[in-house]
Amino acid sequence: MIYMVAESVSEALRAAVLAELNADPAVHAWEIGVAAEDGVVTLTGTVDSGGNKFAAERAAKRVDGVRSVANDLRVRTVNERTDTDIARDAAHRLRNNVAVPATVQAVVSDGYVTLDGTVTWMHQRAAAETAVKYLRGVKAVQNTIRIIGD
């Protein structure tokens, strides 16, 4: 029972920090992940500038119950592509390539793209890989697409 009370206090603190981040016009709250436990708030994600990073920290510190802040926000460098940018482009390329069926999906993590799903023909598997491997920001592609027969 004590565990459930501590969990609800941590969740209430997390919600209060999220509300404060949303209320601050200097902060892009949608870029920031928040975790809270025992008065310790951890901020994660990627922001556009050092100013945004420290604005988020200041907003978190304004919340009652915050004892310390672990500011793990990373500042995006100029022209850096996020995994979200790459994933959006990969989805667009896969969707608009007539050789790639809708059963193919891409997962992006740290610039590495993993393709999975199923296709009927080898050329569809190759077309999916070619569609995403030259996107700006892609470090490598792992093609785990399976070929299945009728």
C-alpha positions in Angstrom: 0.0 0.0 0.0 2.8 2.4 0.8 4.3 1.7 -2.7 1.0 2.8 -4.3 1.0 6.0 -2.4 4.6 6.8 -3.4 3.8 5.9 -7.0 0.8 8.3 -7.1 2.9 11.1 -5.5 5.6 10.6 -8.2 2.9 10.6 -10.9 1.4 13.8 -9.5 4.8 15.4 -9.5 5.4 14.3 -13.1 2.0 15.8 -14.1 2.8 19.1 -12.3 6.1 19.4 -14.1 4.5 18.6 -17.5 1.9 21.3 -16.8 4.6 23.8 -15.9 6.5 23.0 -19.0 3.4 23.4 -21.1 2.6 26.8 -19.5 6.1 28.2 -20.2 6.3 29.9 -23.6 10.1 29.5 -23.8 9.7 25.7 -23.6 8.7 23.3 -26.4 7.1 20.8 -24.1 6.4 18.3 -26.8 10.1 17.7 -27.2 10.6 16.8 -23.5 10.1 13.6 -21.6 9.6 13.8 -17.9 10.1 11.1 -15.2 9.7 11.8 -11.5 10.6 9.7 -8.4 11.1 10.8 -4.8 11.3 14.5 -5.7 13.9 13.8 -8.4 12.8 14.9 -11.9 14.6 13.7 -15.0 14.2 15.7 -18.3 15.0 13.8 -21.5 14.7 14.5 -25.2 16.3 16.8 -27.7 15.8 20.6 -27.9 16.8 23.3 -30.4 19.0 25.4 -28.1 20.8 25.8 -24.8 18.2 28.4 -23.9 15.4 25.9 -24.3 17.3 23.4 -22.3 17.7 25.8 -19.3 14.2 27.2 -19.6 12.9 23.6 -19.2 15.1 23.2 -16.1 13.9 26.4 -14.6 10.3 25.4 -15.2 10.8 22.1 -13.5 12.5 23.7 -10.5 9.5 26.0 -10.0 7.2 23.1 -9.2 6.6 22.4 -5.5 8.0 19.0 -4.5 10.9 19.0 -6.9 14.1 18.4 -4.9 16.5 18.0 -7.7 16.5 18.0 -11.5 18.5 15.7 -13.8 18.7 17.7 -17.0 19.5 15.0 -19.6 18.2 17.2 -22.5 20.4 17.2 -25.5 20.8 20.3 -27.7 20.4 19.5 -31.4 23.2 20.8 -33.6 22.5 22.9 -36.7 21.1 20.7 -39.6 21.0 17.6 -37.4 18.3 15.2 -38.3 16.4 13.5 -35.5 15.1 10.0 -35.6 11.6 11.4 -36.0 12.8 13.4 -39.1 14.3 10.2 -40.6 11.3 8.1 -39.7 8.9 10.6 -41.3 11.0 10.6 -44.5 11.3 6.8 -44.5 7.6 6.4 -44.2 7.0 8.8 -47.1 9.5 7.0 -49.3 8.1 3.5 -48.5 4.5 4.7 -49.0 5.3 6.3 -52.3 7.3 3.5 -53.8 4.9 1.3 -55.8 7.3 -1.7 -55.5 7.0 -1.7 -51.7 3.9 -3.2 -50.2 2.2 -1.6 -47.1 3.3 -4.6 -45.0 6.8 -3.1 -44.8 7.7 -0.9 -41.8 10.8 1.1 -40.7 12.0 1.6 -37.2 14.7 4.3 -36.6 17.0 4.4 -33.6 20.1 6.7 -33.4 20.1 7.0 -37.2 20.0 3.3 -37.8 17.0 2.1 -39.8 15.6 -1.4 -39.4 13.2 -2.6 -42.0 10.7 -5.4 -41.2 7.5 -6.9 -42.5 6.8 -9.3 -45.3 6.9 -9.1 -49.1 6.2 -11.6 -51.9 9.2 -10.9 -54.1 12.9 -10.3 -53.6 12.7 -7.1 -55.7 10.2 -5.6 -53.2 12.7 -6.3 -50.4 15.5 -4.6 -52.3 13.3 -1.7 -53.3 12.4 -1.0 -49.6 16.1 -0.9 -48.7 17.0 1.3 -51.6 14.1 3.7 -50.7 15.6 4.5 -47.3 19.3 3.9 -47.3 20.2 7.2 -49.0 18.1 9.4 -46.7 20.0 12.2 -45.1 21.0 11.2 -41.5 20.8 7.4 -42.1 23.9 5.7 -40.8 23.0 2.1 -41.8 20.0 -0.1 -42.8 19.3 -3.5 -41.4 16.9 -5.3 -43.7 14.9 -8.0 -41.9 12.0 -8.1 -44.3 10.8 -11.7 -44.9 9.9 -13.1 -48.3 6.7 -15.2 -48.1 5.1 -17.3 -50.8 1.4 -17.4 -51.7 
